[in-house]
Amino acid sequence: MRLAVLMLAAAWVAPQAAADCVPVDWMALDLPGPGNRVEIALETAYPGLDLDRGAGTVTLPSGDRLEYAPARETGLDPALRLDDATIGDQFFYTYPLDFTLRARQRPFHDPGRLRNEAFFRALYFRTEAEARASLATVTYDGQGRAVRFRVTQQHCVHAQLEAALNQIEALGPDMAVYFQNSGGSFNWRRIAGTDRLSTHSFGIAVDLNTELGGYWRWAGVAEGEAAVYDNRIPEEIVRAFERFGFIWGGKWHHFDGMHFEYRPEMIVHARLAGRG
Ligand SMILES: [Zn+2]
């Protein structure tokens, strides 16, 4: 009974007010440890989240409690893992913080593309109406026309995006071309060709120039084959996004070079893996 009351109380905690958001530099932040990487990554990235590995549960800042199991064994069919990822599977592939793009030659090496839908719905929204009510507009002001992105204020995503775009604006007018013909931002929809909800649905993803980004599905290869990917997104843009918690789809085997998505847990996890 007591637990039920506590959980109800937790569910009524208001989302962090937009004004309280101070951008976090996820590449510079002091990390705790040593300890379990997944636990540190999730608890650092989402204050209020509690991963209890002993009990096999993860309690979200909303008060929702989900089952937690570590990543399943390496022998599992990668297509199955992608289709139906557990929370632990989300960390099966470590996101590469270097810029070699070598890791993406390995079939299904898609760090961050494995997502447990129940986890994201509990972390963000269950319905389109809830997602819409949380949106804010963040603007990239290059030379000439400003480009607007609609993202959520939940977990301060809008403030993190603003910080990344400020850093990119400071790189100068040469960056403006990557923001032309933007593929968009908030959009409650499924991923093309799948039943999985896109992270654009939660307002945590933005797409840059669709003509310069490159997308595996448009490259005419079958799932599991490495398509030729001629990257045209500059490293400085990728680094600015990563610093403020956004992973880049250009590092995925199933590359989506225009796509950036707020996944600070993947950045923290990668930093922990790098420290050995
Ligand atoms: Zn996208």
py3Dmol code that shows the C-alpha trace and the ligand (Angstrom):
import py3Dmol

protein = """\
ATOM      1  CA  MET A   1       0.000   0.000   0.000  1.00  0.00           C
ATOM      2  CA  ARG A   2       2.748   2.310   0.970  1.00  0.00           C
ATOM      3  CA  LEU A   3       4.528   1.558  -2.309  1.00  0.00           C
ATOM      4  CA  ALA A   4       1.374   2.314  -4.292  1.00  0.00           C
ATOM      5  CA  VAL A   5       1.015   5.693  -2.590  1.00  0.00           C
ATOM      6  CA  LEU A   6       4.644   6.542  -3.247  1.00  0.00           C
ATOM      7  CA  MET A   7       4.325   5.618  -6.889  1.00  0.00           C
ATOM      8  CA  LEU A   8       1.196   7.712  -7.260  1.00  0.00           C
ATOM      9  CA  ALA A   9       2.994  10.653  -5.707  1.00  0.00           C
ATOM     10  CA  ALA A  10       5.930  10.180  -8.047  1.00  0.00           C
ATOM     11  CA  ALA A  11       3.621  10.136 -11.049  1.00  0.00           C
ATOM     12  CA  TRP A  12       2.399  13.602 -10.137  1.00  0.00           C
ATOM     13  CA  VAL A  13       5.806  15.264 -10.158  1.00  0.00           C
ATOM     14  CA  ALA A  14       5.605  17.966 -12.801  1.00  0.00           C
ATOM     15  CA  PRO A  15       8.009  17.673 -15.717  1.00  0.00           C
ATOM     16  CA  GLN A  16      11.053  19.843 -15.287  1.00  0.00           C
ATOM     17  CA  ALA A  17      10.046  23.439 -15.985  1.00  0.00           C
ATOM     18  CA  ALA A  18      11.584  24.774 -19.166  1.00  0.00           C
ATOM     19  CA  ALA A  19      13.133  27.697 -17.305  1.00  0.00           C
ATOM     20  CA  ASP A  20      15.066  25.312 -15.042  1.00  0.00           C
ATOM     21  CA  CYS A  21      16.981  23.772 -17.909  1.00  0.00           C
ATOM     22  CA  VAL A  22      20.729  24.365 -17.832  1.00  0.00           C
ATOM     23  CA  PRO A  23      22.399  22.670 -20.806  1.00  0.00           C
ATOM     24  CA  VAL A  24      24.597  19.717 -19.876  1.00  0.00           C
ATOM     25  CA  ASP A  25      27.870  19.091 -21.730  1.00  0.00           C
ATOM     26  CA  TRP A  26      27.715  15.286 -21.739  1.00  0.00           C
ATOM     27  CA  MET A  27      31.290  14.970 -23.003  1.00  0.00           C
ATOM     28  CA  ALA A  28      32.720  17.035 -20.143  1.00  0.00           C
ATOM     29  CA  LEU A  29      30.455  16.015 -17.267  1.00  0.00           C
ATOM     30  CA  ASP A  30      32.237  14.249 -14.380  1.00  0.00           C
ATOM     31  CA  LEU A  31      30.966  10.688 -14.303  1.00  0.00           C
ATOM     32  CA  PRO A  32      30.540   8.537 -11.206  1.00  0.00           C
ATOM     33  CA  GLY A  33      32.047   5.093 -10.973  1.00  0.00           C
ATOM     34  CA  PRO A  34      33.339   2.514 -11.080  1.00  0.00           C
ATOM     35  CA  GLY A  35      30.138   0.560 -11.403  1.00  0.00           C
ATOM     36  CA  ASN A  36      27.762  -1.001 -13.869  1.00  0.00           C
ATOM     37  CA  ARG A  37      27.923   1.011 -17.110  1.00  0.00           C
ATOM     38  CA  VAL A  38      24.267   0.667 -18.014  1.00  0.00           C
ATOM     39  CA  GLU A  39      23.150   1.678 -14.539  1.00  0.00           C
ATOM     40  CA  ILE A  40      25.457   4.705 -14.428  1.00  0.00           C
ATOM     41  CA  ALA A  41      24.507   5.707 -17.989  1.00  0.00           C
ATOM     42  CA  LEU A  42      20.749   5.589 -17.417  1.00  0.00           C
ATOM     43  CA  GLU A  43      20.791   7.168 -13.956  1.00  0.00           C
ATOM     44  CA  THR A  44      23.144   9.964 -15.045  1.00  0.00           C
ATOM     45  CA  ALA A  45      21.261  10.720 -18.253  1.00  0.00           C
ATOM     46  CA  TYR A  46      17.791  10.835 -16.688  1.00  0.00           C
ATOM     47  CA  PRO A  47      17.761  12.252 -13.145  1.00  0.00           C
ATOM     48  CA  GLY A  48      15.091  10.525 -11.071  1.00  0.00           C
ATOM     49  CA  LEU A  49      15.470   7.215 -12.926  1.00  0.00           C
ATOM     50  CA  ASP A  50      16.402   4.248 -10.760  1.00  0.00           C
ATOM     51  CA  LEU A  51      17.781   1.007 -12.163  1.00  0.00           C
ATOM     52  CA  ASP A  52      17.643  -1.849  -9.652  1.00  0.00           C
ATOM     53  CA  ARG A  53      19.559  -4.679 -11.319  1.00  0.00           C
ATOM     54  CA  GLY A  54      19.013  -7.004  -8.355  1.00  0.00           C
ATOM     55  CA  ALA A  55      15.243  -6.673  -8.574  1.00  0.00           C
ATOM     56  CA  GLY A  56      15.316  -6.495 -12.384  1.00  0.00           C
ATOM     57  CA  THR A  57      13.356  -3.251 -12.519  1.00  0.00           C
ATOM     58  CA  VAL A  58      13.804   0.249 -13.791  1.00  0.00           C
ATOM     59  CA  THR A  59      11.711   3.013 -12.260  1.00  0.00           C
ATOM     60  CA  LEU A  60      11.279   6.017 -14.513  1.00  0.00           C
ATOM     61  CA  PRO A  61      11.123   9.643 -13.335  1.00  0.00           C
ATOM     62  CA  SER A  62       7.373   9.443 -14.094  1.00  0.00           C
ATOM     63  CA  GLY A  63       6.978   6.693 -11.458  1.00  0.00           C
ATOM     64  CA  ASP A  64       6.380   3.993 -14.064  1.00  0.00           C
ATOM     65  CA  ARG A  65       8.202   0.774 -13.283  1.00  0.00           C
ATOM     66  CA  LEU A  66       9.370  -1.559 -16.058  1.00  0.00           C
ATOM     67  CA  GLU A  67      11.108  -4.905 -16.151  1.00  0.00           C
ATOM     68  CA  TYR A  68      14.875  -4.731 -16.660  1.00  0.00           C
ATOM     69  CA  ALA A  69      17.192  -7.440 -17.947  1.00  0.00           C
ATOM     70  CA  PRO A  70      20.739  -7.045 -19.252  1.00  0.00           C
ATOM     71  CA  ALA A  71      21.418  -7.306 -22.994  1.00  0.00           C
ATOM     72  CA  ARG A  72      20.590 -10.742 -24.357  1.00  0.00           C
ATOM     73  CA  GLU A  73      23.340 -13.144 -25.511  1.00  0.00           C
ATOM     74  CA  THR A  74      25.506 -12.344 -28.535  1.00  0.00           C
ATOM     75  CA  GLY A  75      24.099 -15.277 -30.550  1.00  0.00           C
ATOM     76  CA  LEU A  76      20.659 -13.712 -30.848  1.00  0.00           C
ATOM     77  CA  ASP A  77      19.516 -12.910 -34.398  1.00  0.00           C
ATOM     78  CA  PRO A  78      20.359  -9.190 -34.748  1.00  0.00           C
ATOM     79  CA  ALA A  79      17.181  -8.520 -36.715  1.00  0.00           C
ATOM     80  CA  LEU A  80      15.127  -9.943 -33.829  1.00  0.00           C
ATOM     81  CA  ARG A  81      17.044  -7.875 -31.303  1.00  0.00           C
ATOM     82  CA  LEU A  82      16.372  -4.741 -33.333  1.00  0.00           C
ATOM     83  CA  ASP A  83      12.667  -5.511 -33.731  1.00  0.00           C
ATOM     84  CA  ASP A  84      12.025  -6.192 -30.088  1.00  0.00           C
ATOM     85  CA  ALA A  85      14.875  -4.717 -28.038  1.00  0.00           C
ATOM     86  CA  THR A  86      14.910  -5.002 -24.256  1.00  0.00           C
ATOM     87  CA  ILE A  87      16.153  -2.063 -22.203  1.00  0.00           C
ATOM     88  CA  GLY A  88      19.447  -3.911 -21.745  1.00  0.00           C
ATOM     89  CA  ASP A  89      19.712  -4.544 -25.506  1.00  0.00           C
ATOM     90  CA  GLN A  90      19.763  -0.788 -26.058  1.00  0.00           C
ATOM     91  CA  PHE A  91      23.388  -0.930 -24.887  1.00  0.00           C
ATOM     92  CA  PHE A  92      24.396  -4.038 -26.863  1.00  0.00           C
ATOM     93  CA  TYR A  93      26.390  -1.935 -29.346  1.00  0.00           C
ATOM     94  CA  THR A  94      28.600   0.780 -27.908  1.00  0.00           C
ATOM     95  CA  TYR A  95      28.221   4.130 -29.634  1.00  0.00           C
ATOM     96  CA  PRO A  96      31.591   5.106 -31.187  1.00  0.00           C
ATOM     97  CA  LEU A  97      32.781   8.514 -30.051  1.00  0.00           C
ATOM     98  CA  ASP A  98      35.499   8.631 -32.743  1.00  0.00           C
ATOM     99  CA  PHE A  99      34.769   9.698 -36.294  1.00  0.00           C
ATOM    100  CA  THR A 100      36.192   6.816 -38.330  1.00  0.00           C
ATOM    101  CA  LEU A 101      32.781   5.307 -39.277  1.00  0.00           C
ATOM    102  CA  ARG A 102      34.562   1.932 -39.279  1.00  0.00           C
ATOM    103  CA  ALA A 103      32.127   0.326 -36.832  1.00  0.00           C
ATOM    104  CA  ARG A 104      29.215   0.792 -39.200  1.00  0.00           C
ATOM    105  CA  GLN A 105      30.663  -1.754 -41.648  1.00  0.00           C
ATOM    106  CA  ARG A 106      29.604  -4.480 -39.203  1.00  0.00           C
ATOM    107  CA  PRO A 107      26.087  -5.700 -40.065  1.00  0.00           C
ATOM    108  CA  PHE A 108      23.451  -4.424 -37.632  1.00  0.00           C
ATOM    109  CA  HIS A 109      25.994  -2.365 -35.688  1.00  0.00           C
ATOM    110  CA  ASP A 110      23.415   0.325 -34.904  1.00  0.00           C
ATOM    111  CA  PRO A 111      24.174   1.792 -31.460  1.00  0.00           C
ATOM    112  CA  GLY A 112      21.151   3.769 -30.326  1.00  0.00           C
ATOM    113  CA  ARG A 113      18.860   2.384 -33.019  1.00  0.00           C
ATOM    114  CA  LEU A 114      17.811  -0.446 -30.711  1.00  0.00           C
ATOM    115  CA  ARG A 115      15.040   0.965 -28.586  1.00  0.00           C
ATOM    116  CA  ASN A 116      12.551  -0.525 -26.169  1.00  0.00           C
ATOM    117  CA  GLU A 117       9.304   1.214 -27.011  1.00  0.00           C
ATOM    118  CA  ALA A 118       7.743   0.836 -23.547  1.00  0.00           C
ATOM    119  CA  PHE A 119      10.818   2.502 -22.067  1.00  0.00           C
ATOM    120  CA  PHE A 120      10.584   5.510 -24.385  1.00  0.00           C
ATOM    121  CA  ARG A 121       6.852   5.859 -23.930  1.00  0.00           C
ATOM    122  CA  ALA A 122       7.352   5.897 -20.153  1.00  0.00           C
ATOM    123  CA  LEU A 123      10.311   8.260 -20.384  1.00  0.00           C
ATOM    124  CA  TYR A 124       8.460  10.585 -22.771  1.00  0.00           C
ATOM    125  CA  PHE A 125       4.879  10.194 -23.989  1.00  0.00           C
ATOM    126  CA  ARG A 126       2.134   7.664 -24.501  1.00  0.00           C
ATOM    127  CA  THR A 127       0.070   9.740 -26.899  1.00  0.00           C
ATOM    128  CA  GLU A 128       0.558  12.256 -29.661  1.00  0.00           C
ATOM    129  CA  ALA A 129      -1.469  14.830 -27.699  1.00  0.00           C
ATOM    130  CA  GLU A 130       0.909  14.590 -24.719  1.00  0.00           C
ATOM    131  CA  ALA A 131       3.913  14.944 -27.002  1.00  0.00           C
ATOM    132  CA  ARG A 132       2.431  17.974 -28.782  1.00  0.00           C
ATOM    133  CA  ALA A 133       1.685  19.735 -25.499  1.00  0.00           C
ATOM    134  CA  SER A 134       5.378  19.597 -24.558  1.00  0.00           C
ATOM    135  CA  LEU A 135       6.883  21.053 -27.729  1.00  0.00           C
ATOM    136  CA  ALA A 136       9.092  24.112 -28.021  1.00  0.00           C
ATOM    137  CA  THR A 137      10.608  25.746 -31.105  1.00  0.00           C
ATOM    138  CA  VAL A 138      14.393  25.916 -31.379  1.00  0.00           C
ATOM    139  CA  THR A 139      15.935  27.897 -34.208  1.00  0.00           C
ATOM    140  CA  TYR A 140      19.157  27.522 -36.175  1.00  0.00           C
ATOM    141  CA  ASP A 141      20.187  30.955 -37.387  1.00  0.00           C
ATOM    142  CA  GLY A 142      22.688  30.546 -40.172  1.00  0.00           C
ATOM    143  CA  GLN A 143      23.177  33.088 -42.932  1.00  0.00           C
ATOM    144  CA  GLY A 144      19.834  34.023 -44.424  1.00  0.00           C
ATOM    145  CA  ARG A 145      16.822  31.917 -43.599  1.00  0.00           C
ATOM    146  CA  ALA A 146      16.317  30.642 -40.046  1.00  0.00           C
ATOM    147  CA  VAL A 147      15.445  26.955 -39.664  1.00  0.00           C
ATOM    148  CA  ARG A 148      12.978  25.957 -36.969  1.00  0.00           C
ATOM    149  CA  PHE A 149      12.857  22.634 -35.160  1.00  0.00           C
ATOM    150  CA  ARG A 150       9.975  21.476 -32.940  1.00  0.00           C
ATOM    151  CA  VAL A 151      11.275  19.363 -30.057  1.00  0.00           C
ATOM    152  CA  THR A 152      10.072  18.412 -26.597  1.00  0.00           C
ATOM    153  CA  GLN A 153      10.876  20.257 -23.371  1.00  0.00           C
ATOM    154  CA  GLN A 154      10.778  16.929 -21.508  1.00  0.00           C
ATOM    155  CA  HIS A 155      14.250  16.127 -20.105  1.00  0.00           C
ATOM    156  CA  CYS A 156      15.305  19.587 -21.353  1.00  0.00           C
ATOM    157  CA  VAL A 157      15.745  18.339 -24.922  1.00  0.00           C
ATOM    158  CA  HIS A 158      14.979  21.815 -26.304  1.00  0.00           C
ATOM    159  CA  ALA A 159      17.733  23.417 -24.186  1.00  0.00           C
ATOM    160  CA  GLN A 160      20.217  20.731 -25.229  1.00  0.00           C
ATOM    161  CA  LEU A 161      19.365  21.268 -28.900  1.00  0.00           C
ATOM    162  CA  GLU A 162      19.664  25.024 -28.508  1.00  0.00           C
ATOM    163  CA  ALA A 163      23.163  24.604 -27.014  1.00  0.00           C
ATOM    164  CA  ALA A 164      24.239  22.325 -29.889  1.00  0.00           C
ATOM    165  CA  LEU A 165      22.876  24.725 -32.521  1.00  0.00           C
ATOM    166  CA  ASN A 166      24.554  27.708 -30.845  1.00  0.00           C
ATOM    167  CA  GLN A 167      27.875  25.914 -31.107  1.00  0.00           C
ATOM    168  CA  ILE A 168      27.245  25.108 -34.777  1.00  0.00           C
ATOM    169  CA  GLU A 169      26.202  28.719 -35.534  1.00  0.00           C
ATOM    170  CA  ALA A 170      29.518  29.833 -34.020  1.00  0.00           C
ATOM    171  CA  LEU A 171      31.352  27.681 -36.602  1.00  0.00           C
ATOM    172  CA  GLY A 172      30.253  30.172 -39.228  1.00  0.00           C
ATOM    173  CA  PRO A 173      28.065  30.488 -42.327  1.00  0.00           C
ATOM    174  CA  ASP A 174      29.541  27.424 -44.083  1.00  0.00           C
ATOM    175  CA  MET A 175      27.361  25.256 -41.849  1.00  0.00           C
ATOM    176  CA  ALA A 176      24.099  26.743 -43.158  1.00  0.00           C
ATOM    177  CA  VAL A 177      23.923  24.406 -46.154  1.00  0.00           C
ATOM    178  CA  TYR A 178      23.472  21.400 -43.855  1.00  0.00           C
ATOM    179  CA  PHE A 179      20.293  22.940 -42.479  1.00  0.00           C
ATOM    180  CA  GLN A 180      18.676  23.636 -45.842  1.00  0.00           C
ATOM    181  CA  ASN A 181      15.905  21.218 -46.898  1.00  0.00           C
ATOM    182  CA  SER A 182      15.650  19.998 -43.340  1.00  0.00           C
ATOM    183  CA  GLY A 183      13.917  16.655 -42.971  1.00  0.00           C
ATOM    184  CA  GLY A 184      11.984  17.946 -39.945  1.00  0.00           C
ATOM    185  CA  SER A 185      11.743  17.283 -36.267  1.00  0.00           C
ATOM    186  CA  PHE A 186       8.585  16.402 -34.263  1.00  0.00           C
ATOM    187  CA  ASN A 187       6.386  13.975 -36.186  1.00  0.00           C
ATOM    188  CA  TRP A 188       4.273  11.262 -34.505  1.00  0.00           C
ATOM    189  CA  ARG A 189       4.921   8.365 -36.878  1.00  0.00           C
ATOM    190  CA  ARG A 190       6.282   4.851 -37.376  1.00  0.00           C
ATOM    191  CA  ILE A 191       9.757   4.222 -38.839  1.00  0.00           C
ATOM    192  CA  ALA A 192       9.394   3.585 -42.587  1.00  0.00           C
ATOM    193  CA  GLY A 193       8.928  -0.128 -43.289  1.00  0.00           C
ATOM    194  CA  THR A 194       8.493  -1.094 -39.608  1.00  0.00           C
ATOM    195  CA  ASP A 195       5.951  -1.163 -36.766  1.00  0.00           C
ATOM    196  CA  ARG A 196       8.343   0.688 -34.465  1.00  0.00           C
ATOM    197  CA  LEU A 197       7.529   4.218 -33.379  1.00  0.00           C
ATOM    198  CA  SER A 198      10.130   6.725 -34.615  1.00  0.00           C
ATOM    199  CA  THR A 199      11.829   8.880 -31.987  1.00  0.00           C
ATOM    200  CA  HIS A 200      10.595  11.849 -33.999  1.00  0.00           C
ATOM    201  CA  SER A 201       7.288  11.000 -32.296  1.00  0.00           C
ATOM    202  CA  PHE A 202       8.653  12.065 -28.912  1.00  0.00           C
ATOM    203  CA  GLY A 203      10.221  15.280 -30.203  1.00  0.00           C
ATOM    204  CA  ILE A 204      13.757  14.101 -29.420  1.00  0.00           C
ATOM    205  CA  ALA A 205      15.074  13.856 -32.998  1.00  0.00           C
ATOM    206  CA  VAL A 206      15.940  16.316 -35.765  1.00  0.00           C
ATOM    207  CA  ASP A 207      16.841  15.721 -39.406  1.00  0.00           C
ATOM    208  CA  LEU A 208      19.266  18.008 -41.249  1.00  0.00           C
ATOM    209  CA  ASN A 209      19.495  18.349 -45.029  1.00  0.00           C
ATOM    210  CA  THR A 210      17.840  15.278 -46.547  1.00  0.00           C
ATOM    211  CA  GLU A 211      19.924  15.592 -49.741  1.00  0.00           C
ATOM    212  CA  LEU A 212      23.252  15.598 -47.898  1.00  0.00           C
ATOM    213  CA  GLY A 213      22.403  13.143 -45.133  1.00  0.00           C
ATOM    214  CA  GLY A 214      22.195   9.786 -46.884  1.00  0.00           C
ATOM    215  CA  TYR A 215      19.785   7.043 -45.778  1.00  0.00           C
ATOM    216  CA  TRP A 216      20.442   3.294 -46.037  1.00  0.00           C
ATOM    217  CA  ARG A 217      16.927   2.524 -47.268  1.00  0.00           C
ATOM    218  CA  TRP A 218      17.439   4.842 -50.260  1.00  0.00           C
ATOM    219  CA  ALA A 219      20.775   3.173 -51.116  1.00  0.00           C
ATOM    220  CA  GLY A 220      19.011   0.089 -52.519  1.00  0.00           C
ATOM    221  CA  VAL A 221      20.586  -2.624 -50.329  1.00  0.00           C
ATOM    222  CA  ALA A 222      18.982  -5.399 -48.311  1.00  0.00           C
ATOM    223  CA  GLU A 223      18.863  -5.323 -44.519  1.00  0.00           C
ATOM    224  CA  GLY A 224      22.183  -6.625 -43.153  1.00  0.00           C
ATOM    225  CA  GLU A 225      24.327  -5.502 -46.115  1.00  0.00           C
ATOM    226  CA  ALA A 226      26.648  -2.532 -45.709  1.00  0.00           C
ATOM    227  CA  ALA A 227      25.658   0.060 -48.273  1.00  0.00           C
ATOM    228  CA  VAL A 228      28.200   2.466 -49.688  1.00  0.00           C
ATOM    229  CA  TYR A 229      27.949   5.554 -47.577  1.00  0.00           C
ATOM    230  CA  ASP A 230      29.624   8.693 -48.765  1.00  0.00           C
ATOM    231  CA  ASN A 231      29.314  10.867 -45.696  1.00  0.00           C
ATOM    232  CA  ARG A 232      28.919  14.592 -46.269  1.00  0.00           C
ATOM    233  CA  ILE A 233      28.065  15.732 -42.742  1.00  0.00           C
ATOM    234  CA  PRO A 234      31.094  17.500 -41.205  1.00  0.00           C
ATOM    235  CA  GLU A 235      32.692  16.162 -38.063  1.00  0.00           C
ATOM    236  CA  GLU A 236      32.289  19.540 -36.275  1.00  0.00           C
ATOM    237  CA  ILE A 237      28.496  19.289 -36.576  1.00  0.00           C
ATOM    238  CA  VAL A 238      28.482  15.726 -35.264  1.00  0.00           C
ATOM    239  CA  ARG A 239      30.745  16.660 -32.355  1.00  0.00           C
ATOM    240  CA  ALA A 240      28.557  19.639 -31.382  1.00  0.00           C
ATOM    241  CA  PHE A 241      25.473  17.422 -31.278  1.00  0.00           C
ATOM    242  CA  GLU A 242      27.241  14.653 -29.360  1.00  0.00           C
ATOM    243  CA  ARG A 243      28.576  17.088 -26.793  1.00  0.00           C
ATOM    244  CA  PHE A 244      25.010  18.019 -25.912  1.00  0.00           C
ATOM    245  CA  GLY A 245      23.712  14.454 -25.864  1.00  0.00           C
ATOM    246  CA  PHE A 246      22.578  13.740 -29.433  1.00  0.00           C
ATOM    247  CA  ILE A 247      23.774  10.600 -31.204  1.00  0.00           C
ATOM    248  CA  TRP A 248      24.201  10.622 -34.988  1.00  0.00           C
ATOM    249  CA  GLY A 249      22.518   8.141 -37.356  1.00  0.00           C
ATOM    250  CA  GLY A 250      25.540   8.403 -39.680  1.00  0.00           C
ATOM    251  CA  LYS A 251      27.408   6.020 -37.361  1.00  0.00           C
ATOM    252  CA  TRP A 252      24.812   3.293 -37.782  1.00  0.00           C
ATOM    253  CA  HIS A 253      25.196   0.309 -40.091  1.00  0.00           C
ATOM    254  CA  HIS A 254      21.665   1.254 -41.182  1.00  0.00           C
ATOM    255  CA  PHE A 255      22.921   4.778 -41.699  1.00  0.00           C
ATOM    256  CA  ASP A 256      20.653   7.781 -41.457  1.00  0.00           C
ATOM    257  CA  GLY A 257      23.100  10.628 -41.937  1.00  0.00           C
ATOM    258  CA  MET A 258      20.611  13.462 -41.527  1.00  0.00           C
ATOM    259  CA  HIS A 259      19.330  12.122 -38.193  1.00  0.00           C
ATOM    260  CA  PHE A 260      20.354  13.298 -34.699  1.00  0.00           C
ATOM    261  CA  GLU A 261      18.576  11.990 -31.612  1.00  0.00           C
ATOM    262  CA  TYR A 262      18.786  12.939 -27.931  1.00  0.00           C
ATOM    263  CA  ARG A 263      20.283   9.871 -26.214  1.00  0.00           C
ATOM    264  CA  PRO A 264      22.624  11.100 -23.491  1.00  0.00           C
ATOM    265  CA  GLU A 265      22.701   7.596 -21.969  1.00  0.00           C
ATOM    266  CA  MET A 266      24.491   6.359 -25.114  1.00  0.00           C
ATOM    267  CA  ILE A 267      27.110   9.113 -24.854  1.00  0.00           C
ATOM    268  CA  VAL A 268      27.678   8.431 -21.138  1.00  0.00           C
ATOM    269  CA  HIS A 269      27.821   4.669 -21.773  1.00  0.00           C
ATOM    270  CA  ALA A 270      30.388   5.193 -24.556  1.00  0.00           C
ATOM    271  CA  ARG A 271      32.552   7.357 -22.301  1.00  0.00           C
ATOM    272  CA  LEU A 272      32.426   4.722 -19.552  1.00  0.00           C
ATOM    273  CA  ALA A 273      33.359   1.992 -22.057  1.00  0.00           C
ATOM    274  CA  GLY A 274      36.282   4.106 -23.251  1.00  0.00           C
ATOM    275  CA  ARG A 275      37.624   4.423 -19.751  1.00  0.00           C
ATOM    276  CA  GLY A 276      37.779   0.590 -19.619  1.00  0.00           C
TER     277      GLY A 276
END
"""
ligand_1 = """\
1
ZN
Zn 15.273 11.366 -38.377
"""
view = py3Dmol.view(width=600, height=400)
view.addModel(protein, "pdb")
view.setStyle({"model": 0}, {"cartoon": {"style": "trace"}})
view.addModel(ligand_1, "xyz")
view.setStyle({"model": 1}, {"stick": {}})
view.zoomTo()
view.show()
